[in-house]
Amino acid sequence: MSVMLASSASAKEKQPILTGTRSALTQSNSLFGPTGLMTVPTAYTADPGQVAFGASFGDGVRIPSINYGAMRYVEVGGGFVDRDNGRNRFIANAKVTIIPQNFGSFEVGIGVIDAMDAINQTAYFVGSVDLTPPNWDPTGRVGSPIALKAHGGVGTGFFQERIFGGAELLFPNQFSLLGEYDSENFNFGVRYVHDDRFRAQLGVQNKSIFFNTTSIIQF
């Protein structure tokens, strides 16, 4: 599966990054649009009233995308897939996050990429676990120096009815390392979170350079 990355735009004032890891440090549009890592979705969704604009650039493909937090734990969006070796298409996406009652750090996402089957309709099921220590501080001033989030799932379409997954190793001062398996290739990269409204990712996907940005506006 060919894939890419994510980033974002900046805020009016510089403020400290939020301590919470669910959205402040991990929310980016993935290659085809859903909130995720570089090319695979996670269980997380855009916050209510939040609009995330993504731009992904990769080997033979460019995808501007948008996600909207329609309500708590529900995001809808889409993208325009500009391909060198195929017809350009608009795709529609949606995802619902479910939080099991007794597992506050574990979430499950059920979603669809390309709902109208313009290129390759993909249904997926993914779980995300937050292994962040209680004393972790993203500023690096106190507490644990690192935090970890892990993700795993299975999907049809782009994921070829195989498993996919990944992990994020978060460090203080807005940087994190990303690694993922997109059901075919192992990809890795670095994410930089400037503030709550902008993040960028740079890495390697299937031996090709990829770059992605995500800009977030809250209404």
C-alpha positions as CSV (number, residue, x, y, z in Angstrom):
1,M,0.0,0.0,0.0
2,S,1.4,3.4,-1.0
3,V,1.1,6.0,1.8
4,M,2.3,9.3,3.4
5,L,2.3,11.8,6.3
6,A,0.7,14.6,8.2
7,S,1.3,18.1,9.8
8,S,-0.5,21.4,10.7
9,A,-0.8,25.2,11.0
10,S,0.1,27.7,13.8
11,A,-1.8,29.6,16.5
12,K,-2.2,33.3,17.3
13,E,0.0,33.1,20.4
14,K,2.6,30.6,21.5
15,Q,1.3,28.6,24.4
16,P,2.5,25.5,26.2
17,I,1.5,22.2,24.6
18,L,-1.4,20.6,26.5
19,T,-0.4,17.8,28.9
20,G,-3.0,15.4,27.6
21,T,-1.7,13.0,24.9
22,R,-4.9,12.1,23.2
23,S,-5.2,15.1,20.9
24,A,-2.6,17.7,21.8
25,L,0.5,15.7,20.8
26,T,-0.9,12.9,18.7
27,Q,-3.6,14.3,16.4
28,S,-2.6,14.4,12.7
29,N,-4.4,13.6,9.5
30,S,-3.0,10.4,8.0
31,L,-2.3,9.9,4.3
32,F,-5.9,9.4,3.2
33,G,-7.4,11.8,5.8
34,P,-8.4,9.9,9.0
35,T,-6.8,10.9,12.3
36,G,-3.8,8.6,12.6
37,L,0.0,8.1,12.2
38,M,1.6,8.5,8.8
39,T,-0.4,6.2,6.6
40,V,-2.6,4.2,9.1
41,P,-5.5,5.4,11.2
42,T,-5.6,5.3,15.0
43,A,-8.7,5.0,17.2
44,Y,-8.7,8.7,17.9
45,T,-11.0,11.3,16.3
46,A,-11.0,15.1,15.9
47,D,-12.5,16.9,18.9
48,P,-16.0,18.4,18.6
49,G,-16.1,21.5,16.5
50,Q,-12.5,21.0,15.4
51,V,-11.5,21.1,11.7
52,A,-8.1,19.6,10.7
53,F,-6.7,20.4,7.3
54,G,-4.0,18.0,6.1
55,A,-1.6,18.0,3.2
56,S,0.3,14.8,2.3
57,F,3.1,14.4,-0.3
58,G,4.5,11.1,-1.3
59,D,5.7,8.9,-4.2
60,G,3.4,9.7,-7.1
61,V,0.5,10.9,-4.9
62,R,-0.6,14.2,-3.3
63,I,-3.6,14.3,-1.0
64,P,-5.1,17.4,0.7
65,S,-7.6,16.3,3.3
66,I,-10.0,17.6,5.9
67,N,-11.5,16.2,9.1
68,Y,-14.3,17.6,11.1
69,G,-15.3,16.7,14.7
70,A,-19.0,16.4,14.1
71,M,-19.6,15.4,17.8
72,R,-17.7,13.8,20.6
73,Y,-15.9,10.7,19.3
74,V,-17.2,11.1,15.7
75,E,-15.3,12.5,12.8
76,V,-16.2,12.9,9.1
77,G,-14.1,14.2,6.3
78,G,-12.5,13.5,3.0
79,G,-9.7,14.2,0.6
80,F,-8.7,14.7,-3.0
81,V,-6.3,11.9,-4.2
82,D,-4.0,13.3,-7.0
83,R,-2.2,10.3,-8.5
84,D,0.5,10.2,-11.2
85,N,-0.6,6.8,-12.4
86,G,-4.3,6.9,-12.0
87,R,-7.4,9.1,-12.2
88,N,-7.7,11.8,-9.6
89,R,-10.6,11.2,-7.2
90,F,-12.4,12.7,-4.2
91,I,-12.8,10.3,-1.3
92,A,-15.1,10.4,1.8
93,N,-14.1,9.2,5.2
94,A,-15.8,8.6,8.6
95,K,-14.8,7.2,12.0
96,V,-16.4,6.6,15.4
97,T,-14.3,6.1,18.6
98,I,-15.6,3.8,21.3
99,I,-14.1,3.9,24.8
100,P,-14.7,0.7,26.8
101,Q,-16.2,1.5,30.2
102,N,-13.5,0.0,32.3
103,F,-10.5,0.8,30.1
104,G,-9.8,4.6,30.3
105,S,-6.5,4.4,28.4
106,F,-7.8,2.0,25.7
107,E,-10.0,3.2,22.8
108,V,-11.4,1.5,19.7
109,G,-12.1,3.1,16.4
110,I,-14.4,1.8,13.6
111,G,-14.2,3.6,10.3
112,V,-14.3,3.7,6.6
113,I,-11.9,5.3,4.0
114,D,-13.3,6.1,0.6
115,A,-16.9,5.3,1.6
116,M,-18.2,5.8,-1.9
117,D,-15.6,3.4,-3.4
118,A,-14.1,6.0,-5.7
119,I,-10.7,4.2,-5.6
120,N,-10.7,1.4,-3.0
121,Q,-13.4,1.3,-0.3
122,T,-11.8,0.4,3.0
123,A,-13.5,-0.6,6.3
124,Y,-11.2,-0.9,9.4
125,F,-11.2,-1.7,13.1
126,V,-8.4,-0.3,15.2
127,G,-7.4,-0.2,18.9
128,S,-5.2,2.4,20.6
129,V,-3.7,2.2,24.0
130,D,-2.1,5.1,25.9
131,L,0.9,4.0,28.0
132,T,1.8,7.5,29.1
133,P,3.1,7.5,32.7
134,P,0.9,9.6,35.0
135,N,3.8,11.9,35.8
136,W,4.8,12.5,32.2
137,D,5.2,16.2,31.3
138,P,5.5,17.3,27.7
139,T,7.6,20.3,28.7
140,G,10.3,18.0,30.1
141,R,10.5,19.9,33.3
142,V,9.4,17.1,35.6
143,G,8.4,13.4,35.5
144,S,9.1,10.7,33.0
145,P,11.2,11.6,30.0
146,I,9.2,9.5,27.5
147,A,5.6,8.4,26.8
148,L,4.3,5.6,24.5
149,K,1.1,5.1,22.5
150,A,0.5,1.8,20.5
151,H,-2.1,1.1,17.8
152,G,-3.2,-2.1,16.0
153,G,-6.0,-3.1,13.7
154,V,-7.3,-4.9,10.6
155,G,-8.9,-3.6,7.5
156,T,-10.2,-4.3,4.0
157,G,-9.4,-2.4,0.8
158,F,-6.1,-0.5,1.1
159,F,-5.2,-2.8,4.0
160,Q,-5.9,-6.0,1.9
161,E,-7.8,-7.8,4.8
162,R,-4.5,-7.8,6.8
163,I,-3.4,-6.4,10.1
164,F,-1.8,-3.0,10.4
165,G,-0.4,-1.1,13.4
166,G,2.1,1.3,14.8
167,A,3.5,3.2,17.8
168,E,4.4,6.7,18.9
169,L,7.3,7.4,21.3
170,L,6.8,10.9,22.7
171,F,9.6,13.0,24.0
172,P,9.5,16.4,25.8
173,N,9.7,19.6,23.7
174,Q,7.2,18.6,21.0
175,F,9.0,15.8,19.2
176,S,8.0,12.1,18.8
177,L,9.2,9.1,16.8
178,L,6.7,7.2,14.7
179,G,6.8,3.6,13.4
180,E,4.1,1.7,11.6
181,Y,3.2,-1.3,9.5
182,D,0.6,-0.5,6.8
183,S,-0.1,-4.2,6.0
184,E,2.6,-4.3,3.4
185,N,5.5,-1.9,4.4
186,F,7.2,-0.8,7.5
187,N,7.4,3.0,7.7
188,F,9.0,5.4,10.2
189,G,9.3,9.1,10.8
190,V,9.5,12.1,13.1
191,R,6.6,14.3,14.2
192,Y,7.0,17.9,15.4
193,V,4.1,19.6,17.2
194,H,4.6,23.3,17.2
195,D,1.5,24.0,19.3
196,D,-2.1,22.8,19.5
197,R,-2.8,24.0,16.0
198,F,0.2,22.8,13.9
199,R,2.2,19.6,13.5
200,A,4.4,18.2,10.7
201,Q,5.8,14.8,9.9
202,L,8.8,13.7,7.9
203,G,9.8,10.1,7.3
204,V,10.3,7.1,5.0
205,Q,7.5,5.1,3.6
206,N,8.3,2.1,1.4
207,K,11.8,3.5,0.8
208,S,10.4,6.8,-0.3
209,I,10.5,10.2,1.4
210,F,7.2,11.4,2.7
211,F,6.0,14.7,4.2
212,N,2.8,15.7,5.8
213,T,1.3,18.7,7.7
214,T,-1.9,19.2,9.7
215,S,-3.4,22.5,10.6
216,I,-6.2,22.6,13.2
217,I,-8.9,25.2,13.8
218,Q,-11.3,25.1,16.7
219,F,-14.8,26.5,16.3
